[in-house]
Amino acid sequence: MIETITELDQLRARVCEWKRQGLRVGFVPTMGNLHAGHYSLVMLARQYADRVVSSVFVNPTQFGPNEDYTRYPRTPEADMSGLEGAGCDVLWLPTVESMYPFGIELAANVHVPGVSGVLEGEHRPGHFDGVCTVVSRLFNQVQPDVAAFGKKDYQQLAVIRQMVTDLAFPIEILAGSIVREADGLAMSSRNQYLDADQRPRAAEIRRTLQDMIDGMRAGKSRTEVEAAAAQRLAAAGFVVDYAAVRRHDLGEPGADDAGAKVALIAARLGRTRLIDNLEF
């Protein structure tokens, strides 16, 4: 039976009890409105830990001024049921007041330079500051041994890894594979915003990513591949933020760079912003 905790003292007491017993603690931070991708992270954490905590907290500091904080769906009962089915032991439900005791305007911020400034960082200024600020607070609250993040948010995973190394958090970061719908669309809480006409078109992102990989393997230039991807998405009705090929550290690869890479896309379909990536 999953235990729901809303007070930090109670959470810390539970985690301390586990650690006194020599148990390893896993952690999966979420913003709720959970789907199979989130539950796969709980199951991944369970492979590396004896007990798993998952948090549900819609973090206001990682939403931009024109983004969907108030619109972001809240489904607490369904989330609790799904987490229990995935093997989660504790659901941590902090309030905004407990997360930011001096208020958002006076909150200490965590900024990870470099990797946070490109791609998503260019199009969503301040987003990763909000992510790192809340994740660092959650890490301090939960004190996990391992924490699981999904590869769909590829850049977020890279930023979190840099933060953990730089701030010496004693936490192993686990990367969960992207979970997809039958037509290839990456699972996301934002997919439900798509209407009946947009939903099948959204799968064009996954097909375009594969086309980018095929183009790179065929010897086309990165610039050519990126431009063709943007044109293909625009023709399908998307407003493209970026279609990019990068090294795994998100640096721009040179013309003779034969190492591992990742193709990444962020694009809007109507009011819904979708992101996805494929490694190759």
N, C-alpha and C positions, 0 to 999 in steps of 0.2 A: 504494500500500500504506500503510495507516494505521500510524503509529508510536505505540507505547504508552510513556509516560514516567512513572516513579514517583519520581524524585528531582528536587527543586526546582532544583538547580544545572544539571542536564541540561535542564530545561525552559527556564530562563532563557538558557542558551547557544543553544538552538534558536531562540528568539524573537529574540534579539540578532542571530543570523546572518541571519534573514529581514529584520530592520529595516536591517541594513547593506546589504542588497540593494535597499532602498527599497520593500519589500513591506508592504502593509497587513495587519494581523492582526485576525481576527474571533474572537469567543469566545461559546460557548454553555455556561453552567453547568447541570448537571443532577444529580439524585440517582439516576440509573440507572433500570433497568427501563423502557427507552425504548420509545416508540411513534411512530406517524407524526407526531404533533404535535411531538415533539422533533426528528425528522429534518427537518421543514419549517423549523425555526429554523436548523438547520445550513445548509440551502439558502438561506435568507434572508441569513444572515451572509456566505455565499459571494458573494452579489451585490454586497456592499460591501467585500469583502476579498480579498486574494490567497491567504492561508492561513487556515485555521480550526482553532482548538483547542476541544475540548469536554472538560469535566471531568465525572467521575462521583464524587460524594462524598455519602454519606448523612450529613447534618449533624445531630449529636445535639442541638445547641443550639436548633434550631427546632421540636423536638417537645416537647409538654407532658407532664406526669407521667402522664397517662392515655392518651397517644397511642401510635402504632404504630411507634416507632423500631426495636425488635428484630424486629417483624413485617414491616417494609417489605421488599418483595421485592428480591433482588439477582440480576441476570442478566448477569454481565459478558461472557460469550462472545457472547450475542445482541446486547448493546449494541455491542460492538466491530464486529461484522459489519454492523449497521445503520448505524452512524456512517460506516464506510468506504463503504458504498453511497450515503450522502447527500453524500459529498464532504469529510468531515472529514480533516484532515491529521495531527493529534496528539490522542491520548486521554490526558488528564492524570488520573492516579489518585493523589491525595495520601492519606496515612494520617491518622487522627485525631491521632496524635502529631506529625506534621509540621504539621498545620493549627493545633493548639493546643499549642505546645511547653511551656507552663507548666501544662498541664492545663486542663480546662474551667472549674474553679472560679476560677482565677486569670487567665482570658483577658480581655483588654481587649474591651469591648463597644461596639458602635455603635448608638446609639438615634436614630431619626428622629422627632421629635415631630409632633403634629398629625395628619397623614394616617394614621399607623400606629395611632392610638388608637381608631378607629371600626370598626364592622362586624367584620371578622376580629380586629382588635385587642381588641375587647370580649370576644369569645368564646374567643380563644386568647391570653391574656396572655403577653407575652414572645416570641411567635412571630416578629414582625418584627424584634425585636432580634437574634434568632438568624440570620434571613435576612440582615440588613444586615451583621452581623459576619462571616459567612462569605463573602458576596459581595465585601465590601471587601477581604478577605484574598485571595480569588481574583483580583480585579482587580490587586492589587499583585504577585501571583505571575506572572500571564499578561501583564500590560501590553498589553492589546488596544487597538486603535483604535476598534473597534465591538463591541458585545455585544448579543445577541438574547434577548429574553424574550417569553413567550407572553401574549396578552391574556386567556386563560382565568383566570389569576391576576391579575385586573384591578388589585386593590389593591396587590399586590406590585409590579407594574409602576410604579404611581404612587409608591410608597415608594422604589423604586430610583432613579427619575428625580429625586426630591427629594434623595436622598443624593448622587447624582452631581453635581448642581448645587451643593449646599451644601459638599461637600468638594472641589470643583474637580477631579474626575477628568477627564482629557482623553479621554473616551470618549463616542462617540455611541451612544445606546440605541435599538435597533430593536425595534418591536413586531410580533410575529407573530400572524396571524389564528388564531382558534380552529379546530381541526380536529375534525370531528364524525364519529360513526358514522352509518350509513345512516338510523337512526331519530331522529337529532338529538342524541343524547347526546354531550356533549363528551368527547373522549378524555382518559383519565387513568389513571395507573398503578393507582389505587385501584379502578377499575371491575372488576378481576378478583376483588375480594373479594365482589362481588354474586353471589348464588346464582341458580338458574334462574328462580325466581319474582320476585326483585327486579330482575333485569336489564331486562326490558321495562318495568317500572314506573318505572325510573330516568329514562326519556325524558320523563316528565311534567314534569321541571324545565324542559326547553327549551320545552315547550308552555305552561307557566305563565309563563315570561318573555315569550313573545309575547303572551299574554293581558294581562299587565301593560302592555305597550306599547300594545295596542289600547285598553285602558281609559283610559290617559292621553290618547291621541289623541282619544278620544270625549268628553273633558272631565270625566271623573271626578276626584275629589280624590285626591291622593297617598295620604292615609291610607286611603281606601276601597279603592284599588287594592292597597295592601300587605296590608291585612286579608283581602281576597278571595283573594289569592295564598297566604297562609299557610293559610287554610281549605281551599283546593283541595289543597294539598300534604298537609296533615294527613289529609284524607279518602282520599288515595292511600297512606297508611301512613308518611309521613315525619314525623320530628321536626324542626321548623323552627328553625334558629338565627336567620335573618333572611330576609325578602323585602323588598327596599328599592329605591326609586327615588332616585337621587342625581344631582347635577351631575357632569360629567366629572372635576372635582377632588375628588369624593366628599363635597362639602358638600351640605347639605339645600336643595333648590330652594324658592324662594318660590312662592306661589300663582300669580303672574303671570310666572314665569320661563319664557320661551319658548326658552331656549337648548338646546344639545345635552345629552342626559342618558344615563344607563345604568341598566338594571334588573339587580339582582344578587340571587342566591339562594345560601344555604348551608343544607343540610339533610342529615339522617342517614336512611339507609335500612338498618335493622338496625344493624350495627356500622360501616357505611361512610359516611363524611362526603363529600358531593359539593358542589362549587361550580360556578357557571356565571354568565354574564352576557350581555346583549345591549345594544349601544349604539343609541340612536335620537335 
